[in-house]
Amino acid sequence: MSASGEFCTTPAQLIFKHHPPVVARHINAVHATRERGVSRGAIVTVISVMKFNDHEGALISDSLTTIGGEKDRAATKVRSFEMENFNALVGLAGNADFLHEVMQTAAGFNGIGKIEKGKELADALSRIMNSVRHKFIEGYLQRTYAIEEVDAQHGFRRVDDGKFELRDEIIKDYFTLARGIDEHSHATLTDGDLLLVTSDDINIYIIASAAGASFVSSRPYRSIGGGRSVADYNLTEFYESTSREQRNNIPPTDGLAALIRAVDKASMHTMGVEGTPMISILHPEEGIIMPNANNTHLATEIVRAEGAGLLPIGFRREAIDTLLYKKDNFAGVEREMYRNATNRKKLDRFLRGYQV
């Protein structure tokens, strides 16, 4: 009983329905000194990928990660693998620390010969994600409740000769952690999705921490992250506007424009998704192409302006090829942009945010 006359509840009582005295002091000490260190803020981003044909594809992300209301422009959302037989791009959406640990573990894959196909890489990344996920969960449970994951799975812990049931709140906390997301759609420290596209077959693989396995996307495009609904809506519109025959052979400059537009729209309509897109292209001859920020920024402006009817589609196609594939200096393309504008003053105002 406290000084105020109210009954106190110890951490051990919070863990066990009928707590064993033999471990009560240890558990209370853990709770007295621990820091949970678990981010439960919504982690917002958008990653979109598209298969143009059997040999080419691209992956695009926004450039800002929002974690619990804090903006982070330093997090790396796209990683690349250059294997002996193929190249691969991986987009990351979820808890940045968790996914960084996954990708650090996978970094040794680059160039090794035992992974010969994209599917093998997808399965390997899935196994690593499961291993890191269990490590994070085990550490959290030991630090927070002085129990192991097997205890949480069984719902009780054996201590000496007794078996003590865990409180329902602890079981709920464990399964929330195992799913990677809580009932309010907030991420936990094991939340993570990977979007993988490989050059050997240009298949799109989804690897989700909650699923525990990799699977191939049934669509030739896919988005993950908080802005995925907006991005996928725009990509669906693009595919619906193309003929069935063309869907298996999308002109790369048109596919890139659709991806840029999808991520740009997600940035406009999803809180926490913003910034100049980060573009990575799988090319059959050039390998992995990653245009710089200035070229990508101008390409995004050109796609916006063409969508508003201020630039012709022919110029947009030529400009994307020059900026993203040839990686020429953006200044020359910018001059050509104004020369090709249907109305130069309107274009200038539009790009500065005015309504025209």
WORA-V6734 format. One record per pair of residues at least 24 apart in sequence whose C-alpha atoms are under 10 Angstrom apart, sorted by the first residue. I is the first residue (numbers start at 1). J is the second residue. D is the distance in Angstrom with one decimal. If there is no record, write none. Layout:
i = [I;I]
j = [J;J]
d = [D;D]
//
This chain:
i = [11;11;12;12;13;13;14;14;14;14;14;14;15;15;15;15;15;15;15;15;15;15;15;15;15;16;16;16;16;16;16;16;16;16;16;17;17;17;17;17;17;18;18;18;18;18;19;19;19;19;19;20;20;20;20;20;20;21;22;22;23;23;23;26;27;27;27;27;27;27;28;28;29;30;30;30;30;30;31;31;31;31;33;33;34;34;34;35;35;36;36;36;36;37;37;37;37;38;38;38;38;38;38;39;39;39;39;39;39;39;39;39;40;40;40;40;40;40;40;40;40;40;40;40;40;41;41;41;41;41;41;41;41;41;41;41;42;42;42;42;42;42;42;42;42;42;42;42;42;42;43;43;43;43;43;43;43;43;43;43;43;43;43;43;43;43;43;43;44;44;44;44;44;44;44;44;44;44;44;44;44;44;44;44;44;45;45;45;45;45;45;45;45;45;45;45;45;45;45;45;45;45;46;46;46;46;46;46;46;46;46;46;46;46;46;46;46;46;46;46;46;46;46;46;46;47;47;47;47;47;47;47;47;47;47;47;47;47;47;47;47;47;47;47;47;47;47;48;48;48;48;48;48;48;48;48;48;48;48;48;48;48;48;48;49;49;49;49;49;49;49;49;49;49;49;49;49;49;49;49;49;49;49;49;50;50;50;50;50;50;50;50;50;50;50;50;50;50;50;50;50;51;51;51;51;51;51;51;51;51;51;51;51;51;51;51;51;51;51;52;52;52;52;52;52;52;52;52;52;52;52;52;52;52;53;53;53;53;53;53;53;53;53;53;53;54;54;54;54;54;54;54;54;55;55;55;55;55;55;55;55;55;55;55;56;56;56;56;56;56;56;56;56;56;56;56;56;56;56;56;57;57;57;57;57;57;57;57;57;57;57;57;57;57;57;57;57;57;58;58;58;58;58;58;58;58;58;58;58;58;58;58;58;58;58;59;59;59;59;59;59;59;59;59;59;59;59;59;59;59;59;59;60;60;60;60;60;60;60;60;60;60;60;60;61;61;61;61;61;61;61;61;61;61;61;61;61;61;61;61;61;61;61;62;62;62;62;62;62;62;62;62;62;62;62;62;62;63;63;63;63;63;63;63;63;64;64;64;64;64;64;64;64;65;65;65;65;65;65;65;65;66;66;66;66;66;67;67;67;67;67;68;68;68;69;69;70;71;71;72;73;73;75;76;76;77;77;78;78;78;78;78;78;79;79;79;79;80;80;80;80;80;80;80;81;81;81;81;81;81;81;81;81;82;82;82;82;82;82;82;82;83;83;83;83;83;83;83;83;83;83;83;84;84;84;84;84;84;84;84;85;85;85;85;85;85;85;85;85;86;86;86;86;86;86;86;86;86;86;86;86;87;87;87;87;87;87;87;87;87;87;87;87;87;88;88;88;88;88;88;88;88;88;88;88;88;88;89;89;89;89;89;89;89;89;89;89;89;90;90;90;90;90;90;90;90;90;90;90;91;91;91;91;91;91;91;91;91;91;92;92;92;92;92;92;92;92;93;93;93;93;93;93;93;93;93;93;94;94;94;94;94;94;94;94;94;94;94;94;94;94;94;95;95;95;95;95;95;95;95;96;96;96;96;97;97;97;98;98;98;98;98;98;98;98;98;99;99;99;99;99;99;99;99;99;99;101;101;101;101;102;102;102;102;102;102;102;102;102;103;103;105;105;116;117;117;117;117;118;118;118;118;118;118;118;118;118;118;119;119;119;119;119;119;119;119;119;119;119;121;121;121;121;122;122;122;122;122;122;122;122;122;122;122;122;122;123;123;123;123;123;123;124;124;125;125;125;125;125;126;126;126;126;126;126;126;126;126;126;126;127;127;127;127;127;128;129;129;129;129;129;129;129;129;129;129;130;130;130;130;130;130;130;131;132;132;133;133;133;133;133;133;133;133;133;133;134;134;134;135;136;136;136;136;137;137;137;137;137;138;140;140;140;141;141;141;141;144;145;149;177;178;178;178;179;179;179;179;180;180;180;181;192;192;193;193;194;194;195;195;195;197;198;199;199;199;199;199;199;200;202;220;220;221;223;223;223;225;226;226;226;226;226;227;227;227;227;227;227;227;227;227;227;227;227;228;228;228;228;229;229;229;230;230;230;230;230;230;230;230;230;231;231;231;231;231;231;231;231;231;231;231;231;232;232;232;232;233;233;233;234;234;234;234;234;234;234;234;235;235;235;235;235;236;237;238;251;252;252;252;252;252;252;253;253;253;253;253;253;253;253;254;254;254;254;254;256;256;256;256;256;256;256;256;257;257;257;257;257;257;257;257;257;257;258;260;260;260;260;260;260;261;261;261;261;261;263;264;264;264;264;265;276;276;279;280;281;281;283;286;289;289;289;289;290;290;290;291;291;291;291;291;291;292;292;292;292;292;294;294;294;294;295;295;295;295;295;295;295;295;295;295;295;295;296;296;296;296;296;297;297;298;298;298;298;298;298;299;299;299;299;299;301;301;301;301;301;302;302;302;302;302;304;304;305;305;305;305;305;305;305;306;306;306;308;308;308;309;309;309;309;310;310;310;310;310;310;310;310;310;310;310;311;311;311;311;311;311;311;311;311;312;312;312;312;314;315;315;316]
j = [144;145;145;146;166;167;145;166;167;168;169;170;144;145;146;147;156;164;165;166;167;168;169;170;171;145;155;156;157;164;165;166;167;168;170;156;164;165;166;167;168;163;164;165;166;167;163;164;165;166;167;158;159;160;162;163;164;159;159;160;146;159;160;146;142;143;144;145;146;147;145;146;146;142;143;144;145;146;143;144;145;146;143;144;143;144;145;143;144;140;141;143;144;140;143;144;189;140;177;187;188;189;190;67;68;95;97;186;187;188;189;190;67;68;95;180;181;182;184;185;186;187;188;189;191;66;67;68;69;70;95;185;186;187;188;189;66;67;68;69;94;95;181;184;185;186;187;188;226;272;67;68;69;70;93;94;95;96;185;186;187;188;191;192;225;226;272;273;68;69;71;93;94;95;187;224;225;226;227;228;270;271;272;273;274;77;92;93;94;224;225;226;227;228;263;266;267;270;271;272;273;274;77;91;92;93;223;224;225;226;227;228;229;230;231;262;263;264;266;267;270;272;273;274;277;77;78;90;91;92;93;194;195;222;223;224;225;226;227;228;231;259;262;263;266;277;278;91;195;221;222;223;224;225;227;228;231;232;235;259;260;262;263;279;89;90;91;195;196;197;204;220;221;222;223;224;232;235;255;256;259;279;280;281;197;202;203;204;219;220;221;222;223;235;250;252;255;256;258;259;281;197;198;199;201;202;203;204;219;220;221;222;247;248;249;250;252;255;282;202;220;221;246;247;248;249;250;251;252;253;254;255;256;282;201;202;203;220;246;247;248;249;250;251;252;199;200;201;202;203;248;249;284;198;199;200;201;202;203;249;282;283;284;285;197;198;199;200;201;202;249;250;251;252;281;282;283;284;285;287;89;197;198;199;202;203;204;220;221;250;252;255;256;280;281;282;283;284;89;197;198;202;221;252;255;256;259;279;280;281;282;283;288;289;290;89;90;91;195;196;197;221;222;223;256;259;260;278;279;280;281;282;91;223;256;259;260;262;263;277;278;279;280;281;91;92;93;223;224;225;259;260;262;263;264;273;274;275;276;277;278;279;280;227;260;263;264;266;267;272;273;274;275;276;277;278;279;267;273;274;275;276;277;278;279;267;272;273;274;275;276;277;278;93;94;95;96;272;273;274;275;226;271;272;273;274;94;95;96;187;272;186;187;272;271;272;272;272;273;96;274;275;100;100;278;194;278;194;195;196;278;279;280;103;107;196;280;107;110;196;197;198;280;288;106;107;108;109;110;111;121;198;288;109;110;111;112;198;199;287;288;109;110;111;112;113;114;115;116;117;118;121;110;111;112;113;114;115;116;117;111;112;113;115;116;117;118;199;200;111;115;116;117;118;198;199;200;201;282;284;287;111;117;118;197;198;199;200;202;282;283;284;287;288;118;121;122;196;197;198;199;200;202;281;282;287;288;194;195;196;197;198;199;204;280;281;282;288;122;193;194;195;196;197;198;204;205;206;280;193;194;195;196;197;206;223;224;225;280;192;193;194;195;196;207;224;225;191;192;193;194;195;208;223;224;225;226;180;181;187;188;189;190;191;192;193;194;208;209;224;225;226;180;187;188;189;190;191;192;193;189;190;191;192;189;190;192;129;132;133;136;188;189;190;191;192;129;132;133;189;190;191;192;193;194;209;128;129;132;133;126;127;128;129;130;131;132;133;192;128;129;129;132;200;198;199;200;201;196;197;198;199;200;201;202;203;204;205;196;197;198;200;201;203;204;205;214;215;216;196;198;205;214;194;195;196;197;198;204;205;206;207;213;214;215;216;205;207;212;213;214;215;213;214;194;196;207;213;214;193;194;206;207;208;209;211;212;213;214;215;207;209;212;213;214;209;190;192;193;194;207;208;209;210;212;213;190;208;209;210;211;212;213;212;190;209;177;178;180;189;190;191;192;209;210;212;177;178;190;190;177;178;189;190;174;177;178;189;190;174;174;177;189;170;173;174;177;170;170;174;210;209;210;211;208;209;210;211;208;209;210;210;224;225;224;225;224;225;222;223;224;282;282;281;282;283;284;287;288;284;282;247;248;259;259;262;263;273;266;270;271;272;273;262;263;265;266;267;268;269;270;271;272;273;274;262;263;266;270;262;266;270;262;263;264;265;266;267;268;269;270;258;259;260;261;262;263;264;265;266;267;269;270;259;262;263;266;262;265;266;258;259;261;262;263;264;265;266;259;260;261;262;263;262;262;262;317;281;283;317;320;321;325;316;317;318;319;320;321;324;325;313;316;317;320;321;280;281;299;303;317;320;321;324;299;300;302;303;304;306;307;316;317;320;303;296;299;300;301;303;304;300;301;303;304;307;300;300;301;303;304;304;300;301;324;324;324;325;325;325;324;325;326;327;324;325;327;323;324;325;326;327;328;323;324;327;329;330;323;329;330;331;319;320;322;323;324;327;328;329;330;331;333;334;320;323;324;327;330;323;330;323;330;331;333;334;337;323;324;330;333;334;334;337;347;350;351;333;334;337;347;351;350;351;337;341;346;347;348;350;351;341;342;347;347;350;356;341;342;343;347;337;338;340;341;342;343;344;346;347;348;350;337;338;339;340;341;342;343;344;347;337;340;341;342;340;340;341;340]
d = [9.9;8.4;8.4;9.6;9.6;8.6;9.2;8.6;6.8;9.6;8.4;8.4;9.9;6.8;9.2;9.3;9.9;9.6;8.6;5.7;5.5;8.7;8.2;6.6;9.6;9.8;9.9;8.2;8.7;6.4;5.8;4.6;5.4;9.2;8.9;9.5;7.2;5.8;5.9;5.4;8.7;9.6;6.5;7.2;8.5;9.0;9.9;6.9;8.5;8.8;9.9;9.8;7.6;9.4;8.1;9.1;7.4;9.9;8.0;8.5;9.2;7.9;9.9;8.1;9.9;9.5;8.7;6.8;6.1;9.2;9.2;9.5;10.0;9.1;6.9;7.1;7.6;7.2;8.3;6.7;7.6;8.9;9.7;9.9;6.9;6.9;9.8;8.4;8.0;7.6;9.8;7.8;6.6;8.7;10.0;9.8;8.9;8.4;9.9;9.6;6.8;5.8;9.5;8.0;7.4;8.1;9.9;9.0;7.4;5.9;5.9;9.6;8.7;7.1;9.4;9.8;8.4;8.4;9.8;9.4;5.7;5.3;5.0;7.3;9.7;8.8;5.8;3.8;7.3;9.3;9.5;9.2;5.6;6.1;7.7;9.7;7.7;6.1;5.6;8.0;8.9;9.1;9.1;9.2;7.2;4.6;5.3;8.5;8.5;9.6;4.8;6.7;8.7;9.6;7.9;6.0;6.6;8.5;9.8;7.6;6.4;9.2;9.0;9.7;8.0;7.3;8.5;9.9;8.9;9.5;9.8;7.9;7.7;9.5;9.5;9.9;6.2;4.8;7.2;9.9;8.4;7.8;5.8;6.3;9.8;8.9;9.0;6.4;8.1;8.0;5.0;5.4;6.1;8.3;9.7;9.0;8.8;8.7;9.2;7.0;5.3;8.2;9.4;9.1;9.0;7.2;6.9;5.8;4.6;6.0;4.9;5.9;9.4;9.4;7.8;9.6;6.9;9.8;7.3;8.2;9.2;9.7;6.8;9.0;9.7;8.2;8.7;9.6;6.2;7.4;7.2;9.3;7.7;8.3;5.4;5.3;6.4;9.1;8.0;7.3;8.5;9.6;9.8;7.5;9.9;9.5;9.4;8.2;8.2;7.3;5.7;4.2;6.7;9.0;9.5;7.7;7.2;7.9;9.0;6.7;9.0;7.9;7.0;9.9;9.6;9.7;8.6;7.7;8.5;7.6;7.8;8.3;5.5;5.5;6.5;9.2;9.9;9.7;9.8;9.5;7.3;9.9;9.5;9.7;8.6;9.0;9.4;8.0;8.9;5.8;4.2;6.7;9.1;8.9;9.5;9.7;7.2;8.3;9.1;7.4;9.9;8.3;9.8;10.0;9.6;6.2;7.4;7.6;8.9;5.2;6.3;9.3;9.4;8.4;8.7;8.1;9.2;8.3;9.6;8.5;7.9;9.0;9.7;8.0;6.9;5.8;4.7;6.8;6.0;9.5;9.1;6.5;8.9;9.9;9.3;7.6;10.0;9.0;9.6;8.4;5.6;4.7;6.4;8.5;8.5;8.4;8.5;6.1;5.9;8.5;7.9;8.0;9.7;9.5;6.5;7.6;6.9;6.3;9.9;9.7;8.0;7.1;5.9;9.6;9.9;9.3;7.1;9.7;9.0;6.6;9.4;9.4;9.8;7.6;7.7;5.5;5.4;6.5;9.9;9.7;9.8;7.7;8.6;7.9;6.5;9.1;9.5;9.5;9.5;9.5;7.7;8.4;8.7;8.9;6.1;5.3;7.3;9.6;8.4;8.0;9.8;9.4;9.7;8.7;8.3;7.2;8.3;7.3;5.7;4.3;5.8;8.6;9.3;9.2;9.9;7.2;8.1;7.4;8.8;8.8;7.8;9.6;9.6;9.5;8.9;8.0;9.7;8.3;6.2;5.3;6.4;8.4;8.1;9.4;8.8;6.8;7.2;9.4;7.4;6.4;5.5;4.6;6.3;8.6;7.5;9.0;9.6;9.4;9.6;9.6;9.2;8.9;10.0;6.8;9.5;9.5;9.5;9.4;8.8;5.5;5.2;6.8;8.9;9.5;9.5;6.6;7.9;8.8;7.3;9.9;6.5;5.9;5.8;6.3;4.4;6.0;8.9;9.8;7.9;6.5;5.0;5.9;5.8;6.3;10.0;9.6;7.3;6.2;5.7;6.0;8.6;9.1;10.0;9.0;9.3;9.8;8.6;7.1;7.1;8.5;9.7;10.0;8.8;5.4;7.5;9.5;9.3;8.2;8.7;9.3;8.7;9.1;9.3;9.9;9.9;8.1;9.1;7.8;9.8;9.9;9.9;8.8;9.0;8.5;10.0;9.7;8.7;9.6;9.3;9.7;8.1;8.9;8.1;8.1;9.5;9.5;9.4;9.4;8.7;9.5;9.8;9.8;8.9;8.1;9.6;8.3;9.8;7.6;5.5;7.8;9.5;9.0;9.2;8.7;5.6;5.9;9.0;10.0;9.9;8.6;8.4;7.7;5.6;4.3;6.3;7.2;9.6;7.7;7.8;9.2;9.7;9.7;8.4;5.4;6.7;6.0;9.2;8.4;7.4;9.8;8.8;9.6;8.0;8.6;6.0;7.5;9.4;8.9;7.5;9.4;9.5;7.6;7.3;7.6;7.0;5.5;5.4;9.1;10.0;9.7;8.8;9.5;9.7;8.5;8.7;5.9;5.3;7.4;9.8;7.5;9.3;9.6;7.0;7.2;7.6;8.8;10.0;7.0;5.7;4.3;6.1;8.6;8.9;9.7;7.7;9.4;8.2;9.9;8.1;5.7;5.5;6.5;8.7;9.9;7.5;8.4;7.9;8.3;9.8;10.0;6.4;5.5;4.5;6.7;8.8;9.9;9.3;9.8;9.7;8.2;5.6;4.9;6.5;8.9;9.8;9.6;8.6;9.8;9.9;7.3;6.1;5.0;6.7;9.1;9.8;8.5;8.5;8.4;5.8;5.3;6.5;8.4;9.6;9.9;6.6;5.4;8.5;9.0;10.0;7.3;8.8;8.6;8.1;5.2;4.1;6.1;8.7;9.7;9.5;9.3;7.2;9.2;9.2;7.2;7.3;5.8;6.7;5.5;5.9;9.1;8.7;9.7;9.0;8.3;7.9;9.1;9.9;8.8;7.6;7.7;8.1;9.7;6.5;6.2;7.6;7.3;8.1;8.9;9.6;9.5;8.5;8.5;6.4;8.4;8.6;9.8;9.4;8.8;7.2;9.6;9.4;9.7;6.3;5.7;9.1;8.7;6.4;8.7;9.6;8.6;8.8;9.2;8.8;9.2;8.4;9.3;6.8;8.7;8.7;7.9;5.5;7.7;6.6;7.5;8.6;7.8;9.3;8.7;9.7;9.9;8.6;9.6;9.5;8.6;9.6;8.0;8.6;8.8;8.6;9.0;9.0;9.8;9.8;9.3;9.4;7.2;9.2;9.3;9.6;6.7;8.2;7.3;8.7;6.1;8.2;9.2;9.5;8.5;9.9;7.1;6.0;8.8;9.7;9.1;8.7;9.6;7.7;9.1;8.3;10.0;9.0;9.4;6.1;7.8;7.7;9.2;6.6;5.5;6.0;9.7;9.8;9.8;7.8;7.6;9.1;9.9;9.2;8.6;9.4;9.5;8.5;8.4;6.3;9.7;7.9;9.1;9.6;9.4;6.6;8.8;9.3;6.2;8.4;9.9;8.5;9.6;9.3;8.1;9.3;8.7;5.8;8.7;9.3;7.3;9.3;9.6;9.9;8.4;8.7;9.8;9.3;9.9;7.6;7.1;7.9;7.0;7.4;8.5;7.6;9.9;9.4;9.3;9.4;9.3;9.4;7.8;9.8;10.0;8.3;8.1;9.4;8.5;6.8;10.0;9.9;7.7;5.0;8.4;9.5;7.2;6.2;8.8;9.9;9.2;7.2;7.9;8.1;9.7;8.1;7.9;7.3;8.6;7.9;9.9;6.4;7.8;7.5;8.5;9.3;9.4;8.5;8.5;8.5;9.2;9.9;9.4;9.2;9.4;8.8;7.3;8.7;8.6;7.9;9.4;7.9;8.9;5.2;7.4;9.7;8.0;5.7;8.4;8.9;6.9;9.9;9.1;8.7;7.4;9.2;9.9;8.1;9.4;7.2;8.2;9.6;6.8;5.2;9.0;9.4;7.4;7.8;9.6;8.1;9.5;8.2;4.4;5.7;8.2;6.8;5.5;9.0;9.7;9.8;9.5;7.1;9.1;9.1;7.9;9.7;9.6;7.7;8.6;7.5;5.3;8.8;10.0;7.9;9.0;7.1;9.9;8.5;6.2;9.5;9.6;9.8;9.3;9.5;9.6;9.9;9.2;9.4;8.8;10.0;8.4;5.6;8.1;9.0;6.1;6.4;9.0;9.2;9.4;8.9;6.9;8.8;10.0;10.0;8.9;9.6;9.6;9.4;7.9;9.6;9.1;8.3;8.1;9.2;6.2;9.3;9.9;9.9;8.4;8.2;7.8;8.6;9.1;8.3;6.3;9.7;7.4;9.0;7.5;9.8;6.7;7.2;8.7;9.7;7.6;9.7;9.4;8.5;9.6;7.7;9.8;8.4;9.2;8.7;8.6;9.2;9.1;7.9;7.2;9.5;9.2;7.7;8.7;9.0;7.5;5.4;7.6;8.9;6.3;9.6;9.0;8.4;7.9;9.9;9.8;9.1;8.7;6.7;9.2;9.7;8.9;9.1;5.4;6.8;7.2;8.1;7.3;5.4;8.9;9.1;9.7;8.9;7.3;7.1;9.6;9.0;9.8;9.2;8.2;7.0;9.2;8.4;7.3;9.5;6.9;7.8;8.9;9.4;9.5;9.9;9.9;10.0;9.6;6.9;9.9;9.0;7.6;9.9;9.2;9.2;8.5;9.7;8.8;9.9;7.1;9.8;7.6;7.6;9.2;9.9;9.9;9.3;8.9;9.5;9.1;7.8;9.7;9.5;9.8;9.8;8.7;5.7;5.3;6.6;8.3;7.7;6.2;9.9;8.9;7.6;8.8;9.7;6.4;5.0;6.1;8.6;9.6;8.4;9.7;7.4;7.6;7.8;9.9;7.3;9.4;9.8]
//
